[in-house]
Amino acid sequence: MSLPKTLILGQPFNQDFGGGITQANLFAGWDKDKIAVLCTDHMLHNLNTDVCDTYYVLGEEEYKWMFPFSIMQRKVASGERRMKPEEKKAAPVAGKPGFRTRFIDQYFYPGLEYAGLFHALSSIRLSDKLRRWLDAYNPDCIYAQATTREAVLFCKAVQEYTKKPMIYHVMDDWPSTISQKGPFKNYWHKKIDKELRAMMDRATVLMSISHAMAREYKQRYGRDFITFHNPIETGFWKSHQRTQYELGANPVILYAGRIGPGINTSLESMAQALDMANEQLNTAVQFVLQTKDQPAWISRYKCARHKPMVAYNELPRVFAEADFLYLPYDFSEESIRFIKYSMPTKAPEYMVSGTPIIVFGPGETALVDDAVRNKWAVTVTENNTKLLADAVASVIKDIELRKQITGNAIRIAEASYDSVNVRNRFREVIGSMAKTAS
């Protein structure tokens, strides 16, 4: 199949975020001279240059901030960059966030949102330089991810200028949570919803991250969404697949990934539950958090310890060396709105690793519902630390339970998430869209 020349909007092929990983797995094997990315400079770290190395950086000629905030923004040159593996920026160093970062995240941005300014702070425009680059690149089609107002408006503007067919792929239900604070929240919710619908009207194909999201969005937006979740290279993940289920003297429950909205509280719940289970069973199971930042609460629990993140290609070994893998979601209403229809990128990676999985989260979310129905994890669907402790104790004691859920997980991952099958279907969709428009 001849693959169409594709322009990616907003999301680089990085290995720090689910959207970047999913995108890289969907586009793997694409001709590198037929793929390019438009994105901002601050996202250019830990790139997968095997998939794509052509980037147009949205710099000072396109990325504009409202005065007086524009005075504080660093100047970034706009234009094309060819990214080489040795030139890509490293991911941020693990450690406790500095005062400036904490102040911005905890006070500055929430204050601007409450005041009704956050969604008007910045915008991305089509500069003359970018228009010339778009004319020269001349893509056959566009693939877009967008989770902010400025990104939605920019995707619509690029599509209107190029007149090329566009795919819009949704990774989580950000429209439900983008405006939650302050007296202007209803104004911004309605305005962004209207702008999002206008952008969707410009899209030829709409994609969701789960079947539950596709069903919800059909009702909400009146449009059909095709589901594409993160596919996995089964050979890559099975290179260290766990096959032994006896526990050593110091077993490990591992959480690897981000710390952020939708999971923070449930991470601490595991530390509480595991301390309880260890005391009950007279065991010394450890809860290891392999995350960018160390949680502030970690020192309160005997079982908990922090490790820095590792390179993506080391994850199959890390997952297989753990005795259990933890997949949590928070139970707050805001968290449920955000993650209800999502399927974490790491879910199929966990499933094919051969390591038993513990899922803790609301039963109405797509992830937890799938785990319960298909029995590929030990699941706790109530926000109850005692129930979580009991579930952890049961899977620690029962080797047959560990074997059963792991066997189910591997079988489902190989059948539903294998990259060859998913990628071929993705290529058929995007190829047919581009061919019909030509």
N, C-alpha and C positions, 0 to 999 in steps of 0.2 A: 504494500500500500504506500502510495506517495503521500507523505505527511505534509500538511499545510504549514506555511510560514506563519508563525504565531507570535503575537505580542502579549506579554504578561503584564498586567497592571497591578501594582501595589505590593505584591508579595515576592520577595527574592527567594531563591532556592537555598535557604539556610537550614541548618540542622538544630536550631534552638526552639522553633515553634512548630506546632502541629500543622499549621497551614503550609509552611515551607517544606516540611517532610512529606506531607501528602502530595503536594504539588510535584516534588522531585520524583516521587515514586510513580506518579501518573505519567510524567513526561520523560521518564528514563528511556534512553534509546532513540529519542528524537534527534534529527540531524541538528548539530549545534549551530550551523549557519542558517537554520530556520527557526531560531528561537531567541528572543531578547526580552529584557525586563525593564520596565520603568518603575523606579522606587526612590525613596529618600535615602540619604547617605547614612543615617543612624541605624539602618537595618542591615548594613553591609558587613556582617561578621559571620564567621563559621559557615561560609558558603560552600555549596556543593557545585564546584566548577566542572565536574564530570558531565553534568546535565546541561549547564548553560554558563557562558563566560562573557556574554555581551550585555552590558547594562547602560541605560541612560539614567544618570543621576539627576533627580529633581532637586536642583540647587537654588541659589538665590534668585535666578531669573524666573523660576516657577513657584517656589515655595515662599509665600508671603505671610508675614505676621502683622497683626494689628499694632498700631502705635499705642503705648510706648514699648510694648513687649518686643517689637522689632529691633529695638536698640540692643537688647540682650542676646539676640540670636547670632551665632557664629556664621561667618560667611562660607558658603560651600559652592564651589564652582559647578555650574550646570554643564551637562554634556555626556557623551559616550565614554565609557571606560571598559577596557578589556581586562577582566579579572583573571589573574593567574593564581594558582594554588598558594604559591609562596608570598603573594601580596595581600591575600585576603586578611581582613582584620580578625584578631582573636576574639573569642567570646569574652565578656566581662569576667574579671577575676572573682572567684567565689569569696565570700566574706560578708561581714556586717555592713549594711548600707550606710553611707556617710550621712552627716547631718543635712547637707543640701538635698540629697535624694529623698530622705525621709520627710523633710519639710515640704518639698514639692509634691510628693505623692499623698501626704496625709493632710496638708493644709492648703497649699497654693491651688492645685487643680480642683479639689472639692469646693474651695471658696469661690473660684471662678464659675464653677457649675451652678452653685447656689445663686450667684448673682446674675445668672443668665448670659454669661460672656463666653463660656468654654467653647461652645459649638460655633462661635464666630471669631475665635482667636486667630485662626490661620486658614489659608486657602491654597490650593494648588491650581495654577493657571497654565494655559498653553502659551508659552512664550514663542516669539518668532523663531528662536533657535530650535525649540522642540518641534514646531511645525515643519521646519526644513528637514529635521531628522526623521520625522514620521513619513514625510513624502519620499525620502530616500529609502527608508527601510521598507515601506509599502507592504505591510503584512497581509496575509490572506484572511486572518481572523484574530480575535482578541479573546484572551482568557483573563477574567478579573476576579479578585477577592477584594472586598471592601467592608470595613467594620466601623468607619467613622463618617461623619457628614462630609468632611472635605474629600475623602476618598470616593464616596458615592457621586458627588458632583463632578469630580475629576474623571471618573470612569465614563459618565454620561457625556462629558465634553469631548473626550477622546473618540468615543464611538460616533458622535455627531460629526466630528471633523473628518474622520477617516472613512465613514460610511461602511465599515466592515462588520460582518456578523460577530456577535459577542456572546460568550458564555459568562454567566455570573455564578460563582460557586460559593455557597454559604457553609461556614464551618461550625458556627454556633448561633444561638438565637439572640444575637446582640441587639436587634431592633426592640426587643422587649425590655432591655435594661439600659439603653443608652441615655435616657433622660429620667432620672429618679429623684432629683433633689431640687429644692428651692421653689419659689413662687412661679417660676417660668417653666417648670417641668412639662406641664400640659402643652404649652405653646410649642416647645421644642419637640416634644413627642409627635405632635400632629404635623409639624413642618417637616421633620426628618422622614416621617412615614410617607408624606406626599412626595418628597424628593426621591426616596427609595423606590416607590412605585413607578415614578417617571423613568428612573434608570432601568428598572426591570422591563418596562415597556420597550426600551431600546435593545434589550437582549433577545437573541434568537433562541438560546437554550439556557434554562435555569437548572442548577444542580444543587442538591442538598447533601449533607453528610450522613444522614440516616433516613430509613424509611419512615420513622415516626415524624421527622421534620417534614418530609415530603407530604405526608398526609395533613399535617397541621397547616403548612403553607398553602396547600391547595384550598383549604377553607378560608384562610386569612387573606390571601392575595388573589385567589381565583385563577392561579396558574399551575401548570404541571411542572414538577421538579423531578429530575432523574437523580437517583442516589448513587454517589460515588464516595465511598469511605477510603481511608488510607489502605492501599494494597501493600503486601509485604513480599520481599524476596525470601521465599521459604528456605531456599538453600543457604542463604546468608544467616538466617536466624537459627537454622537447625545445625549449623556448624559446631555449636557447643550445647546442643539440646540436652537437657537433663534427663537421665534415665534411671537414676537411683533415688529412692525416697526415704531411706533411713536417715535419721537425724543424728548429728554429732553432738558434742558436749555443749557447744555454743551456737545453736541455730540462729538464723537471721531472717527477719521479715524486712524486705526492702521496699522503700518507695523511691522511685527515680523520676525526676521531672521538675515541673515548675511549682512554686509556691505563690498562690494568688487567689483571685476571686473564685469562690465555688469549692475550695478544698481545704482551706486553712484550719477550720475548726475540726474537721474530721481527721486531719493528720494528728492533732493533739489528742483526739479521742482514742486513737490507736495506742499512743504512748500510755494513756491512763489505763486502757483495757489490758495492755500487755503486762504492765506492772501487777495488775490484779491477777492475771492468769499465771504469771510466774510464781507469785506467792501461793496461789492455790495448788499448783502442780509441783512446786519446789524445783523449778527449772530456771534457766538463765538465757532465755531467748532474747535477742537484741532487736531493736527497731532502728534500722539504719535509714537515714534520709540523705539521699544523694541528690543535692539540690544546689542551685546557685548561691542562695543565701541561707544562713543558719537561722532557724526559727528562734525567736526570743525566749520561748518557753522550754527549750530542749533540756536545760539544766535541772528542771524540776523532776525529771523522771529517771529512775535508775536504768531503764532499758534503752533509752534513746541516745543516739550519737549521730553526728553529722559527718558526711564525707563529701568532698568536692565532686562536681560532675566530671564525667570522662568523655573521651571522644566517642562519636556515634558508632564507629566500627568496633568499639570495645564492648558495646552493650550486650550482644549475644552471650559473651562469656560472663559478664556481670550478672545478667538475669539468671543464667543457668547455675551460677555458683551460689545464689541465694537459695534459702530453703522455702521461702514463701514470698510472693509479690503482693503488694497492697495497692488497691485501686479505689480511692475514696471520692465521695462527693459530699458537700455540705448540705444541711437540711433547711437552711433559711429560705424564706420565700424568694428573696432576691437571687440567691444562688440557684434555686430550682428554675426560675425563669431563664437564667443565663444558660444552664447546662441541660435543660430538660430534653432537648432533641439532639444533643451532641453524642458522638461516639469518639472517645479519646483516641488519638493517634496511637498511643501505646497499647491499647486494648488487644489488637491482634498480635502485636509483638510479644506481649506478655503471654498470650494464649499459646503460641507456637513454641515458646521457650522450653516447655516441659516442666516448668516450676509451678506448683500449686498457687492459685490466686485467691485472695480474700477481697471481696467487694463489700463496701459499706456506703450506703447512700439511699436516697428516696426511691421507693418502688415505682413511682410514676416516670422516672427518667428512662430514656431509651436504653442506656447502658445497663442499668440494674434490671430492668424488665427482661432484657435479652439474657442476662446471666442467670436469672431465676428460671426462665422458661427452658433454657437449653442446658442448665446444670453444668456450666463450665467453671464455676467458682463456688466457694463458700460465701453465702450472701447474708447480710444483715440489712433489713430495710426500715428499721426503726431507729430513731436517734436515741439509743439507749446503750450507755457504755457497758453495763452489766451484760446485756445480750451480746455485745461485741466480744467481751471477755470470754463468755461461754463458747462462742463460735470459734474463737482463736484456740481455746483449750481443746475443743473437739478435734480440730484439724491437726493440732500438735500430737494428740494421743492416737489418732486413727490413721494408720498408713494406708489402709484400703480406701478410705475416703480421699486421701491425697492422690492415689492412683486413679480413682474413678473420675474426679473432676478434671484432672490433667489430661486423661485420655479423651474426654469430651472436648476439652479446649483445643487440643491439637487437631482433632478430626474436623471441627468446625472451621478453624483458621485455615487449614489446607483447602477445604471445600469452598469457602466464601471469600477469602481475602488473598488468595494467591495472585501475585502480581501479573503473571502472564495472562490469566483469564480476565482480570479487571482491566489491565492496560489495553488489551485487544478491544474490549468493549468501549473503552474511553476513546480510542483512536477511531473506531467506527463512527461514534457520535460526532466528534469534532471534524473528522474528515468529510462526513456526509453534509454537515452544516456548511463547511467551506465550499464544497463542490456545488451545493445547491445555490449558493450566493454568487458563484462565479459566472 
